[in-house]
Amino acid sequence: MTERDLKELLDTEASRINSKSFIDDDPVRFPRQFTTLQDIEIASLLSATIAWGNRKMICRDCERLMALTDYQPYAYMMDEGYEDLSPEMNIHRTFFARNLQHYLRGLRRIYSRYGSLQEYGRAIDIAADEAPAWRLVEGINHEIAEANDGTADSRCLPQNMRTTALKRVNMALRWLVRNDGIVDMGVWDVIKPSQLYIPLDVHVGDTARELSLVSRKANDRRTVVDLTERLRMLRPDDPVFYDYALFGIGMRL
């Protein structure tokens, strides 16, 4: 396949999937329910955190999670409503209320001092880092540990920044940063769409290999970087637009 043919395929498939009809069956619909930045950020992080497995199950459990917060995630966090939960309550697969408590304690520590996650990202200068998502997660992990007596929690966010693909955080950042007015919300300006990285999972990785966009077999950080750099050659200002194409190719969507 020529470079021109490849770009045409990716552009066509991405435009097909990146439509309003995509929203209803995707966890992005949950942060899109809110209007304030803080609610959107928290709903994005929590929905993305449990976004693994069957999409129907993910959306069911995201709905339950938002209901726990009475559809006011920022107020719920700041009022420490999560402390009333039974730690053993299951939220999604291997993510339990105790993990949610760990996460929201850490986020509350951030919001109490910075007002929003975006301002925290600005304070730790994620825009100056060649990998803003990984820098942001390093910071959030530090805050979670500080808020939980030094205890980290890999159910909230990955711990090994050297190898993790950060699929779910990269997806949340796509929602927050991309601003084409279709699916993604574009409420952040702390980083640009050109600084985003592909949310890499098994299907996206397999599709990318079938199209010879990458050759490495591991779905890890290095492959995310290699794939995103390749896609930047096709669309420098907005490489993760092609996440829609890689997600949609081969799936009945």
C-alpha positions in Angstrom: 0.0 0.0 0.0 1.4 3.4 -0.9 1.6 6.2 1.6 -1.2 8.0 -0.2 -3.4 5.0 -0.2 -2.7 4.4 3.5 -3.6 8.0 4.4 -6.8 7.8 2.4 -7.8 4.6 4.1 -7.1 6.0 7.6 -8.8 9.4 6.8 -11.9 7.6 5.5 -12.2 5.2 8.4 -11.5 7.8 11.0 -14.1 10.1 9.6 -16.6 7.2 9.5 -16.2 6.4 13.2 -15.6 9.9 14.5 -19.3 10.8 14.4 -22.0 11.7 16.9 -23.5 8.2 16.6 -20.3 6.8 18.2 -21.0 8.6 21.5 -24.0 6.6 22.8 -22.1 3.3 23.0 -18.8 4.6 24.3 -17.7 5.7 27.7 -17.0 9.1 26.4 -20.7 9.7 26.8 -20.3 10.0 30.6 -18.0 13.1 30.8 -20.0 14.6 27.9 -23.0 14.8 30.3 -21.3 17.6 32.3 -20.6 21.2 31.7 -18.1 22.3 34.4 -14.4 21.5 33.8 -13.9 19.8 37.1 -16.9 17.4 36.6 -15.7 16.7 33.0 -12.1 15.9 34.2 -13.1 13.6 37.0 -15.8 11.8 34.9 -13.2 11.4 32.2 -10.6 9.9 34.5 -13.0 7.5 36.3 -14.8 6.4 33.1 -11.4 5.7 31.4 -10.1 3.9 34.4 -12.7 1.2 34.1 -12.7 1.1 30.3 -11.5 -2.4 29.7 -13.4 -5.3 28.5 -16.8 -5.4 26.8 -18.0 -1.9 25.8 -21.6 -2.7 26.9 -20.4 -3.8 30.4 -18.0 -0.8 30.6 -20.9 1.7 29.9 -23.1 -0.2 32.4 -20.5 0.1 35.1 -19.7 3.7 34.2 -23.4 4.5 34.7 -23.3 2.9 38.1 -20.2 4.8 39.0 -21.7 8.1 38.0 -24.8 7.3 40.0 -22.7 6.7 43.1 -21.6 10.3 42.8 -25.2 11.4 42.3 -24.0 12.7 39.0 -21.9 15.3 40.7 -18.4 13.8 40.7 -16.6 17.0 41.7 -18.8 17.7 44.7 -18.8 14.0 45.7 -15.0 14.0 45.7 -14.6 17.3 47.6 -17.3 16.3 50.1 -15.5 12.9 50.6 -18.6 10.9 49.9 -16.5 8.0 48.8 -15.5 7.4 52.5 -18.9 6.1 53.1 -18.5 3.2 50.6 -17.8 -0.4 51.7 -14.2 -1.0 50.5 -15.2 -4.4 49.1 -18.0 -3.1 46.9 -17.2 -4.1 43.3 -17.3 -1.4 40.7 -15.9 -3.0 37.6 -14.2 -6.3 37.2 -11.1 -6.0 39.5 -11.7 -2.4 40.4 -13.3 -2.0 43.8 -14.6 0.8 46.1 -11.3 0.7 48.0 -9.5 1.6 44.7 -11.9 4.4 44.0 -11.3 5.7 47.6 -7.5 5.7 47.0 -8.0 7.5 43.6 -10.4 10.2 44.9 -8.3 10.9 47.9 -5.4 11.6 45.6 -7.4 13.7 43.2 -9.0 15.6 46.1 -5.5 16.6 47.2 -4.8 17.9 43.7 -8.1 19.8 43.3 -7.8 21.3 46.8 -4.5 23.0 45.8 -4.9 23.6 42.1 -8.6 23.8 41.4 -8.5 21.6 38.3 -6.5 18.8 36.9 -5.6 21.0 34.0 -4.0 23.6 36.3 -2.1 20.8 38.0 -0.8 19.7 34.7 0.2 23.3 34.0 1.9 23.5 37.4 4.1 20.4 36.8 4.6 21.6 33.2 3.5 18.6 31.3 3.5 20.6 28.1 7.3 20.8 28.3 7.7 17.0 28.5 8.0 14.9 25.3 5.5 12.5 26.9 2.9 14.7 28.7 0.6 11.8 29.6 3.3 9.8 31.4 4.5 13.0 33.2 0.9 13.6 34.4 0.4 10.1 35.6 3.7 10.2 37.5 2.4 13.3 39.3 -1.1 11.8 40.0 0.5 8.6 41.3 2.6 10.7 43.7 -0.5 12.5 45.0 -2.4 9.2 45.4 0.4 7.8 47.5 0.7 10.9 49.6 -3.0 10.8 50.3 -3.0 7.1 51.2 -0.2 6.9 53.8 2.4 6.2 51.1 0.5 3.4 49.4 0.4 3.3 45.6 -2.5 1.6 43.8 -2.0 0.1 40.4 -5.8 -0.4 40.0 -6.1 3.4 39.7 -3.2 4.1 37.4 -0.2 2.1 36.0 3.0 2.3 38.1 5.7 1.4 35.7 6.1 4.5 33.5 9.0 3.0 31.6 6.9 0.3 30.0 3.2 1.1 30.3 1.2 2.0 27.2 -1.1 4.2 29.3 -4.0 3.2 27.1 -6.8 4.5 29.3 -5.2 7.8 30.3 -4.2 8.5 26.7 -7.9 7.9 25.8 -9.1 10.3 28.5 -6.6 12.9 27.3 -7.9 12.4 23.7 -11.4 13.3 25.1 -10.1 16.3 27.0 -7.7 17.8 24.4 -9.0 17.0 20.9 -11.3 19.8 19.8 -13.0 19.0 16.5 -16.4 19.3 18.0 -17.6 15.8 17.2 -16.8 13.1 19.8 -13.9 14.6 21.8 -14.6 17.5 24.1 -11.6 19.8 23.7 -11.8 21.4 27.1 -8.1 21.5 27.8 -5.4 23.9 26.4 -2.5 22.9 28.6 -1.3 20.6 25.8 -2.0 20.5 22.1 -3.6 17.6 20.1 -0.2 17.2 18.4 1.2 16.2 21.8 -1.2 13.3 22.4 -0.4 9.6 22.0 -2.4 6.8 20.7 -4.5 4.8 23.2 -3.0 1.4 22.4 -4.9 -1.8 23.1 -4.7 -5.3 21.6 -7.1 -4.5 18.7 -5.5 -1.2 17.8 -2.0 -2.8 18.0 -3.1 -5.7 15.7 -4.6 -3.3 13.2 -1.5 -1.1 13.2 0.7 -4.1 12.5 -1.6 -5.3 9.7 -1.2 -1.9 8.1 2.6 -2.0 8.6 2.5 1.1 10.8 4.5 -0.6 13.5 6.4 -3.9 13.6 7.0 -4.5 17.4 4.8 -7.2 18.9 4.6 -5.8 22.4 1.8 -3.3 23.2 3.9 -1.2 25.4 5.2 2.4 25.7 7.8 2.0 23.0 5.2 0.8 20.5 2.9 3.7 21.5 5.7 6.1 20.7 6.6 4.4 17.5 3.0 4.2 16.3 2.2 7.8 17.2 5.4 9.1 15.5 4.4 7.2 12.4 0.9 8.7 12.5 2.4 12.2 13.0 4.0 11.8 9.6 0.5 11.6 8.1 -1.2 14.2 10.3 1.3 16.2 12.3 -1.2 18.4 14.2 -3.6 15.7 15.2 -2.1 12.2 15.0 -4.6 10.5 17.4 -7.4 11.3 15.0 -6.4 8.0 13.5 -7.3 6.3 16.8 -10.8 6.2 15.4 -9.6 4.4 12.2 -7.5 1.9 14.0 -10.3 1.2 16.4 -13.0 0.9 13.7 -11.2 -1.1 11.0 -12.2 -4.7 11.3 -15.0 -4.0 13.8 -18.7 -3.8 12.9 -19.2 -0.2 13.9 
